Amino acid sequence: MNSTNDATAVTERIQQQRERTMRSPRWGRKLGRYRPSGRIVGTILAGTMLLLTACNQLLDVPPNPKTVPGTELTDPNSLDARMTGAEADFWFAYDMAIVYGGLFTDELVDGTGLTAVDQRRVQPDNGLIGSTDEAPEGIDGLWTPMQRSAATSKSAEVDIGAGSYADRIPDPGNSDAEARMALFAGYSRLILGELFCTTAFDGTGPEYSSAETYQLAADHFTVAIQASNASSDVVYAATVGRARAELQMGDDAKAKADASNVPLDFALIGDVYSTNSEKENNDIWNMLTLSQRFSVGPPFRGLVIDNTSTPDPRVDVFQDPNDQYAIDGSTPLYQSAKYLKADSPIRLASGYEAAYIVAEIDGGQTAVNLINQIRQAQGISQQFSSTNEDSIQAKVRDERRRTLFLEGQRMGDLRRYKARYGLDLFPTGPNFGTETCFPLPNAERDNNPGI
């Protein structure tokens, strides 16, 4: 922004849009959040626009409540609604994807009826995982919301890049607008690739392996990275995302090269959730604190720094003495101070994540130095020291899980550790299955003619 007046104008537009959205009859009754569906935007996106929006991407028009018809694709007035709706779709899906991934791994434990997820026994006919958008009991779905995000962001990315909004975007292939949509298209695919054994997109197939899905994500991230007019936040976030996809594919050279280009102090944070209504809450907070359905898992409770008695501030987990059990009345309820409020933001990408990628690949003194740099940046004074490579790699894994706690990283990490290093850190127990990923839902397989 070039002036105070510009900033004031943006704030006023956002507030006007907030008021319009809150008056909309689409706001329903559900413990969770409203349903953007790629077309609706509310106050959840005010923070996103402040974080990612350039001066030429103002919220000049109210959001379009319907899918944008083909006849409107060249209408400049549809651009803002489509972009904002696509971002809303992503953030709507992202918080519950973190919850499902945390529940499948060791970050969370079940305090209600989702034992199939908690115990790694998910079947393809599981409707909550597959076809559910918003469950009436307040638990949002997984596949459907993230698929919507993948579709709406890609559609906007393609149309912008094709010059459909030439009056607004004279250089679409290098625009921040296309880059932003490519960013969310990439992360939607990356997250689905890490959570699901196989994927499919656009309702037409084919069925992709996780490795193929990671490559699809990397392709979208490349579009964002190569856009010369993209904001630095978008480029860095896309670079982290591409490095993550490359690491999952086993392309260490490319992963290291990308990750090394990201400053340690970079962070893209989705400050998009709101206390205005339960529909706009951060669903991680919702599940752990408001509805008390899930609890932080035992491996993330009471953590200290190394062998000291110093609590680890990155994993600040607590039990309320006046509210000690989850909704089932028997599961000990541990909550996370990381998401202490209904409007707590969620970090999507960071320089810390990039540094851990380099540390995992290089090991040795490089990893030791990076661990200590990240610690120092997070206010941790204790220094780690070792020359034993096994100890160093174990510390990289441990530091990574603490710093990136409940940020949607754990399931991809555990799958990588098992596939690449033969290290199985998935939780086990009575009645547990052996799955390491969610199966492609029957809801997709039965309705996708390309599979």
Secondary structure, 3 states (H helix, E strand, C coil): CCCHHHHHHHHHHHHHHHHHHHCCCCCCCCCCECCCCCCCCCCHHHHHHHHHCCCCCCCCCCCCCCCCCHHHCCCCHHHHHHHHHHHHHHHHHHHHHHHHHHHHCCCEEECCCCHHHHCCCCCCCCHHHHCCCECCCCCECCHHHHHHHHHHHHHHHHHHHCCCCCCCCCCHHHCHHHHHHHHHHHHHHHHHHHHECEECCCCCCCCEEHHHHHHHHHHHHHHHHHCCCCCHHHHHHHHHHHHHHHHHHCCHHHHHHHHCCCCCCCEEEECCCCCCCCCECCHHHHHHHHCCCEEECHHHCCCECCCCCCECHHHCEECECCECECCCCCCECCEEHHHCCCCCCEEEEEHHHHHHHHHHHHCHHHHHHHHHHHHHHCCCCCCCCCCCHHHHHHHHHHHHHHHCCCCCCHHHHHHHHHHHHCCCCCCCCCCCCCCCCECCCHHHHCCCCCC
